[in-house]
Amino acid sequence: MTRTLATKTFILMLLFVTSGCKGVITSTSLDEFFSVSEISIDGSPSSDFGDLPISGYADRLFTITNRSGATLTDLSSVALASPFLYVGGSFPGIGGNCVSILSDAASCVVNVRFAPSGLGDQAAVIDVQYKKNAEAKSHQASVRGKGVAPALISFSIASLNFGNRVVGTTTDLTFNLNNDGGYQATSFGSLLSASQFSYKGGNFPGAGGSCGSDLNPGSSCSVVVRFTPIVGASLITAAINYNDGVGMTSSTIDFSGT
């Protein structure tokens, strides 16, 4: 209490001096200077959804806390501006638990979804309406996110041709995967349908390959394929499966050899 009073007194003197001693600073104006929001709205882990692929979405809980010293009534919210919305379409969102009454020092949560439909930065405002002692009030908090292109895997070559090889020998060739999209590719996997083609060592991406479980936008990694020829020509179309941030998809490349 003493420290708070001393701090207020110091700022009061500072305001008086910087005003040229011409203004009158009342206790009311000082209380307004030190005013604290009656409620807080906090996202977990933050109010920034970060990058999300177009046609994807992410849900985030926001905690509303009553700091007013009184019970708040008629708690509600204005609809969020697209591409943000309360999950399910209305306040507090599916998974949220806020109701019309919020006791002093109590908290509740709302569930907000970001579902970008276009590229670039997006923003909206959570506008919470309430009454304190029958007086209508509101409090706002910003939310933001960025729409990016889904992950898109391409190859460093159009196809992988081993040429003519002797039956009973093996040949290894390497090619690269590139993520040309704006979002991280995850959950890589691939199975080959012909015994004469395999990932070196048996599993994707092949021994010596650098591809892991994910690939950041603008990055590349390597895959090693082994050809064990049989008599005649061999040709398969290999599918590289991955999650582009919206769902599972695949990119294909032909392997051939004789």
C-alpha positions as CSV (number, residue, x, y, z in Angstrom):
1,M,0.0,0.0,0.0
2,T,2.8,2.5,1.0
3,R,4.8,1.7,-2.1
4,T,1.8,2.1,-4.4
5,L,0.9,5.4,-2.7
6,A,4.5,6.7,-3.1
7,T,4.5,5.7,-6.8
8,K,1.2,7.5,-7.4
9,T,2.5,10.6,-5.6
10,F,5.7,10.6,-7.7
11,I,3.8,10.4,-11.0
12,L,1.3,13.0,-9.8
13,M,4.2,15.4,-9.2
14,L,5.8,14.5,-12.6
15,L,2.5,15.2,-14.4
16,F,2.1,18.5,-12.6
17,V,5.6,19.7,-13.4
18,T,5.4,18.6,-17.1
19,S,2.1,20.3,-17.5
20,G,3.8,23.6,-16.7
21,C,1.8,23.8,-13.4
22,K,-1.1,25.1,-15.6
23,G,-3.4,22.2,-15.2
24,V,-5.3,20.7,-12.3
25,I,-4.9,17.0,-11.8
26,T,-7.7,15.6,-9.7
27,S,-7.9,12.3,-7.8
28,T,-10.4,11.1,-10.5
29,S,-8.0,11.8,-13.4
30,L,-5.2,10.0,-11.4
31,D,-7.4,7.0,-10.8
32,E,-8.1,6.9,-14.6
33,F,-4.4,7.1,-15.3
34,F,-3.9,4.0,-13.1
35,S,-7.0,2.2,-14.3
36,V,-6.7,-1.5,-15.0
37,S,-8.9,-3.5,-17.4
38,E,-11.8,-5.0,-15.7
39,I,-11.4,-8.2,-17.7
40,S,-8.5,-9.8,-19.5
41,I,-8.5,-12.0,-22.6
42,D,-5.5,-14.2,-23.1
43,G,-4.7,-16.7,-25.8
44,S,-2.8,-19.9,-25.1
45,P,0.0,-19.9,-26.0
46,S,-0.6,-16.5,-27.6
47,S,-3.2,-14.5,-29.7
48,D,-1.1,-15.1,-32.8
49,F,-2.1,-18.3,-34.7
50,G,1.1,-18.0,-36.9
51,D,1.2,-19.4,-40.4
52,L,-1.6,-21.8,-41.6
53,P,-2.2,-23.3,-45.0
54,I,-5.2,-22.1,-47.0
55,S,-8.2,-24.5,-46.5
56,G,-6.7,-25.6,-43.2
57,Y,-7.6,-24.4,-39.7
58,A,-6.5,-24.3,-36.1
59,D,-8.4,-23.8,-32.9
60,R,-7.1,-21.9,-29.8
61,L,-8.6,-21.4,-26.4
62,F,-8.7,-17.9,-25.0
63,T,-9.2,-17.3,-21.2
64,I,-11.4,-14.5,-20.1
65,T,-10.7,-13.4,-16.5
66,N,-12.8,-11.1,-14.3
67,R,-10.6,-8.6,-12.5
68,S,-13.4,-6.0,-11.9
69,G,-14.1,-6.7,-8.2
70,A,-17.7,-7.5,-9.0
71,T,-19.8,-10.2,-10.6
72,L,-20.2,-9.5,-14.4
73,T,-23.5,-10.4,-16.1
74,D,-24.8,-10.7,-19.7
75,L,-21.4,-11.9,-20.8
76,S,-21.4,-12.3,-24.6
77,S,-19.4,-11.4,-27.7
78,V,-19.8,-9.8,-31.1
79,A,-19.2,-12.3,-33.9
80,L,-15.6,-12.4,-35.1
81,A,-14.6,-11.2,-38.5
82,S,-13.8,-13.8,-41.1
83,P,-11.6,-15.9,-41.4
84,F,-11.8,-16.1,-37.6
85,L,-14.9,-17.5,-35.8
86,Y,-16.0,-19.2,-32.7
87,V,-15.8,-22.9,-33.2
88,G,-19.3,-24.1,-34.2
89,G,-20.3,-20.5,-35.1
90,S,-21.3,-18.9,-31.8
91,F,-19.9,-17.7,-28.5
92,P,-18.2,-19.3,-26.6
93,G,-17.4,-21.9,-29.3
94,I,-17.6,-25.6,-28.9
95,G,-15.1,-26.5,-26.2
96,G,-15.6,-23.1,-24.5
97,N,-17.3,-22.8,-21.1
98,C,-18.2,-19.2,-20.7
99,V,-21.8,-18.4,-19.7
100,S,-23.7,-15.2,-19.1
101,I,-22.4,-14.7,-15.5
102,L,-18.7,-14.5,-14.5
103,S,-17.9,-14.1,-10.8
104,D,-15.2,-11.8,-9.5
105,A,-11.7,-13.3,-10.0
106,A,-13.2,-16.2,-11.9
107,S,-12.2,-17.3,-15.4
108,C,-13.8,-19.0,-18.4
109,V,-12.6,-20.0,-21.9
110,V,-13.8,-19.4,-25.4
111,N,-12.6,-21.5,-28.4
112,V,-11.6,-19.5,-31.5
113,R,-10.8,-20.9,-35.0
114,F,-8.6,-19.4,-37.7
115,A,-9.5,-20.8,-41.1
116,P,-7.6,-18.8,-43.8
117,S,-9.1,-18.7,-47.3
118,G,-6.5,-16.4,-48.8
119,L,-2.8,-15.6,-48.6
120,G,-1.4,-13.0,-46.3
121,D,-1.8,-11.5,-42.8
122,Q,-5.3,-11.7,-41.2
123,A,-6.6,-10.0,-38.1
124,A,-9.8,-9.7,-36.1
125,V,-11.0,-8.5,-32.7
126,I,-12.5,-10.6,-29.8
127,D,-15.1,-8.1,-28.6
128,V,-16.5,-9.2,-25.2
129,Q,-19.7,-7.5,-24.0
130,Y,-20.8,-7.5,-20.3
131,K,-22.5,-5.6,-17.6
132,K,-21.1,-4.5,-14.3
133,N,-23.6,-3.2,-11.8
134,A,-26.1,-2.9,-14.7
135,E,-23.7,-0.7,-16.7
136,A,-23.0,-2.0,-20.2
137,K,-19.3,-2.3,-21.0
138,S,-17.0,-4.1,-23.4
139,H,-13.4,-5.3,-23.7
140,Q,-11.4,-6.1,-26.9
141,A,-8.4,-8.2,-27.7
142,S,-6.8,-8.7,-31.1
143,V,-6.2,-12.0,-32.8
144,R,-4.0,-12.6,-35.9
145,G,-2.7,-15.2,-38.2
146,K,-1.3,-15.6,-41.7
147,G,-2.6,-17.7,-44.6
148,V,0.1,-19.5,-46.6
149,A,0.1,-22.0,-49.5
150,P,0.0,-25.7,-48.4
151,A,3.2,-27.7,-48.6
152,L,4.0,-28.9,-52.2
153,I,6.6,-31.5,-52.9
154,S,8.4,-31.5,-56.2
155,F,11.5,-33.4,-57.4
156,S,14.9,-32.3,-58.6
157,I,14.5,-34.5,-61.7
158,A,11.5,-35.3,-64.0
159,S,12.1,-39.1,-63.6
160,L,14.7,-41.5,-62.4
161,N,16.2,-43.6,-65.2
162,F,18.8,-46.2,-64.3
163,G,19.6,-47.0,-68.0
164,N,20.9,-50.4,-69.0
165,R,22.2,-52.6,-66.2
166,V,23.5,-56.1,-65.9
167,V,21.2,-58.7,-64.2
168,G,22.6,-59.6,-60.8
169,T,24.1,-56.2,-60.1
170,T,22.7,-53.3,-58.1
171,T,22.8,-49.6,-58.8
172,D,22.0,-46.7,-56.4
173,L,20.8,-43.3,-57.6
174,T,19.9,-40.2,-55.5
175,F,17.4,-37.4,-56.2
176,N,16.0,-34.6,-54.1
177,L,12.6,-33.6,-52.7
178,N,11.8,-29.9,-52.6
179,N,9.1,-28.2,-50.6
180,D,7.8,-25.5,-53.0
181,G,4.8,-24.6,-50.8
182,G,4.5,-22.1,-47.9
183,Y,3.9,-24.7,-45.1
184,Q,5.8,-27.5,-43.5
185,A,5.3,-31.0,-45.1
186,T,5.0,-33.8,-42.5
187,S,4.4,-37.5,-42.2
188,F,6.5,-38.6,-45.2
189,G,6.3,-42.2,-46.4
190,S,6.5,-44.3,-49.5
191,L,6.2,-47.9,-50.5
192,L,7.5,-49.3,-53.8
193,S,5.4,-51.9,-55.7
194,A,8.1,-53.6,-57.8
195,S,10.9,-55.8,-56.3
196,Q,13.5,-54.5,-58.7
197,F,13.2,-51.0,-57.2
198,S,13.7,-50.4,-53.5
199,Y,14.8,-47.7,-51.1
200,K,18.4,-48.5,-50.3
201,G,18.4,-50.5,-47.1
202,G,14.7,-51.2,-47.4
203,N,13.0,-48.1,-46.0
204,F,12.2,-44.6,-47.2
205,P,14.3,-42.4,-47.7
206,G,17.0,-45.1,-48.3
207,A,20.3,-45.4,-46.5
208,G,22.2,-42.2,-47.0
209,G,19.1,-40.2,-47.7
210,S,18.5,-37.1,-45.6
211,C,14.7,-36.9,-45.7
212,G,13.1,-37.1,-42.3
213,S,9.5,-36.9,-41.0
214,D,9.1,-33.2,-42.1
215,L,10.4,-30.7,-44.6
216,N,10.2,-26.9,-44.1
217,P,9.1,-24.6,-46.9
218,G,11.9,-23.7,-49.2
219,S,14.0,-26.7,-48.1
220,S,15.2,-29.9,-49.8
221,C,16.2,-33.4,-48.8
222,S,17.6,-36.5,-50.5
223,V,16.3,-39.9,-51.3
224,V,18.4,-43.0,-52.4
225,V,16.8,-45.6,-54.7
226,R,18.4,-49.0,-55.6
227,F,17.8,-50.8,-58.9
228,T,18.2,-54.6,-59.0
229,P,17.5,-55.4,-62.7
230,I,15.6,-58.4,-64.0
231,V,15.5,-59.4,-67.7
232,G,13.6,-56.8,-69.7
233,A,12.5,-53.2,-69.1
234,S,11.2,-52.1,-65.7
235,L,9.0,-49.1,-64.9
236,I,7.0,-48.0,-61.9
237,T,5.4,-44.8,-60.7
238,A,6.4,-44.1,-57.1
239,A,4.2,-42.1,-54.8
240,I,5.8,-39.9,-52.1
241,N,3.1,-39.5,-49.5
242,Y,3.0,-36.5,-47.1
243,N,0.7,-34.1,-45.1
244,D,0.6,-30.7,-46.8
245,G,-0.9,-29.1,-43.7
246,V,-4.5,-29.6,-44.8
247,G,-4.5,-33.4,-45.2
248,M,-2.6,-36.3,-46.7
249,T,-1.6,-36.1,-50.4
250,S,1.2,-37.4,-52.7
251,S,3.6,-36.5,-55.4
252,T,4.6,-39.1,-58.0
253,I,7.8,-39.8,-60.0
254,D,8.7,-42.6,-62.5
255,F,11.5,-45.1,-61.9
256,S,12.8,-47.0,-64.9
257,G,15.6,-49.2,-66.0
258,T,16.5,-52.2,-68.2
